[in-house]
C-alpha cells in the first residue's frame, strides 16, 4: 500500500508496456539508437543484446580462439626460442630448461606455430627435440608440414635432410609434398634434384596425381629431354589428359 501511495502522489507518469515500447521505437531522440544506428534495440530482449555495444579489450573471433588453443607454457617457449635464436649457447640452455618440460600437444603446437610464422630453423630445432621424445612415433604429417615450410623458404638443403630422415622411417609423402619439393627445386635452379624427387614419387605405394606432373612439365620447358621423359610417363598414367606444348620458338628450343 505504501508503494502504491508513493506512485499515486508522485508526478512521474506511469505508462503501460505497450505505450512504453511505442515511445521508444518512435522517439527520434532515443540516445541508444542514435549511438548505434546499425543495430535495433529490443527493450524486452535479453541483457546480452546491450552488452554487444561495449568492448572489454579482448580480441574477438577466430584470433582469440586460436590464441586459446596454445597454452601459456607453449607461448612462453615460442617467445623464448625466438629471443635466443641467434645465440646457440643460450638457445640450447633454454631448450634443456623449458622446451623439454612441455607436454606432447604443447610441443606440437610450438612446432606448428613456427611453421606458420615461417621461423623454419626454429621449427626444425623443435622437430629434432620431438624426435627424441619417448612418445614420438614416425608421422608423415609432421614431416610434410616441415618439408613444405622449408621448401617455401628456399631451405632446400634442410628440406632434403628432413626428406631423407622421413624415407629412412619408411614413410612416403603425399602428392602435395612431392609437388612443393619439386616446385622448390625447379624454382631455385636444380632440375636434376627435381627429377630425383620425381623418381622417388614413382616408387610411392600411393597412386600418382596430376599436380606434380604438371609442375614438372612446366618447369622443365628449358630442358626438353627431361621433359619428354616426364611427358611420356604422364600420357601413360593419364591417357585422357592433355599436355600443352608451347611453340618452340618461345623458349628457343629449335
N, C-alpha and C positions, 0 to 999 in steps of 0.2 A: 504494500500500500504506500509506503514511504517513497519508493522508487517511482510509482505511478504518479504520485502527487508532485514529485520533482519535475517530471517531464510536462505535467499539466501547467505548472507555474512558469516554466522556463519559456523563453521567447524563441528557442531553436525549433524550426519547423520539422515535423516528422512526415516522411514520405513512405509510401508503400514500396516494396521491392520493385514492382513493375515500373512505377514512375521514376524511381532512382536510376534504374537501368536505362530508361529512355533519356533522362537528362545527361547521363554520362556519354552515351553514344552519339547524341546530337549536339553537345556543347562544343563550340569552336575553341573554347579556351581551356580544354582539358589538358593539364600540364603533362601527364604521362604520355598521351597520344601525340602531343606536339613534339616531344623529345624523341619519340620513336615512331616516325611516320610509316615505317615499313612493317610494323607489327600491329596486330589487332589485339586489344586488351579485353579480356573477359573477366569482369569483376566476380563472377560466380565460379570461375575456374580455380584450379589448384594453385597454391602459392608458388609452385615451381615455375609457373608461367612468368612471374615477375622477376625471378632470380636471373633469368637469361639476359636481362638488361644490364647486369653488373658483371665485372670480370675480376677474379681474385688473383690474377697474376700468373697462374699456372698455364703451361702450354695446353692447347686443346687438340682434339682429334688424334689422327694416327701418330703424330710426333710424340705425344705424351704416352700413348700406348707402347710405342717402340722403346722409349726410354725405360718404361717399367719392366720390359722383358729382360733387360740387362741389370743384374744385381749390383749392389753397391761395391762389393768386393771386385767384381769384374770391371766396373767403371774405374775404380782406383788403379787396377793393374793396367788398363788401357792408357790412362794418363801417365802413369809411372814409366811404362815402356817407351812411350813417345818422348818423354822428358830425357831419358838416358840413352836414346838410340844411337847417339853419336859418340858415346863413351862406353867402349866394350867392357871395361872393368866394372863400372857401376851397373851396367846392364846385366851382367852375369850375377852380381850380388843381388840385384832386385829380383831376378828370376828365381834364385835359390830361396830368398826370404819371403817372397809373396806369390809368385806365379805358381809354384808347385803346391801351394796350400789350397788352390782353388778346387772346387768341385768339378766334376766332369762337364756338366752343362755350362758352367761359367767359362771353362777353358774353351769350349767350342764357340760360345758367344763372343769371346775375345777374338778368336781366330776369324770368325765371320765379319766382325766389325772392322778389323784391319783390312780384310779383303775389300769390304765396301768402301773404305776410305782410300784404297789403293796404297796403303802402307805395306807393300808386298814383302819387304825384307823383315819387318816385324811379324807379318803373317807367317812367313817361312820359319822364323825363330819359334813362334808359337806352335807351329805344326811339329817341329822337331821335339819340342817338350812333350806334346801329346803322344807322340810315337813311343816315348819311354815310359808312359804310364802303364800300370798293371792292367787297367781296364781296356786298354787300346786293342782294337781289332781292325784289320785292314778294311777300309771303307772307300769304295770307289768315288763316292760323292765328296768326301773330304779332299781327295786328290783332285777331282775335277775342278772344284771351285778355285783351288790354289793354282793349278796349272793355267787355267783361263786368266786369272788375275795376273800371273807372271807374264803370260804371252801378250796381254793387252798393254802392259807397261814396258815392253821391249826387253824383258829379262829372259831371253830365250835360253841362255846357258843354264840359268837356275831352273827354268821350266823343264829342261831336258833331264836335269839331275833328279827332279821330283818324278818325272816320267819314268826314268829307269828304276827308281825305287818302287813305283807302282807296279811295273812289269815284273820285278823280282818277287812281288807278293801275288803273282798270277792274277792280276786284275787287268781288265780291258776297259778303256774309257768308252763313253758313248759317242754318238755321231757329232754332237756339239763340240765335245772336247777335241776330237780329231780335226774338225773344221777350224776351230780357233787357233790350234797349233800350226796347222798347215798355212792358214792365213798369216800368222805371225812370221813364219819363215819366209814366205813369199814377199811379204811387205818389207822385210829387212834384208832382202837380197840373198837368201840362202835356198835356192830351188832344190839343190841336192838333199838338204835336210828335209825339205817338204816332201820329197819323193820317198825318203826313208820312213817318214810317218805314214805316208800313203801305203807303202808295202806292209807296214805293221797293221794298218787298218784292214787290209785284205785277209789277214790271218785271224781277225776277230771272229768269235763264235756268233756274234750278232749280225743279222742281215745288214748289208751296207745301205746307206741312204744317199739321196742325191746331193745334198748340200756340200759335203767335202769334195765331190767330183766337180761340181760347178765352180767352186773356188779355185781348184787346181786348173781347170780348163781355161779360166780367165787369167790366172796368174802366170801360166806357162805360155802365153802367146808369144813372148820373145824367145821361147825355147821349143821350136816345132817338133823336134824328135821326142822329147819328153812328153809333150802334149799329145802327140799321136798315140803313144802308149796308153795314156790315160783315156783318150777318146775311144780307143778300141775296147778297153775294159768297160767303159760306160755304156757303149752300144750293146755289148753282150748282156750286161746286167739289167739295163733299162731299154729294151728294144722299142718301146713305144714312145720314148722321149727324143726330143730333137736337140742337136748340138749346133749352136750358131757359130759359123766360121766367118769372121770379118774379112773384107778384101785384104789380100796380102800386101798391097802397096802401102796400106795404112801403117803397118809395122815394119816395112822394109824386108819382108821375108820372101823375096822372089827366088 
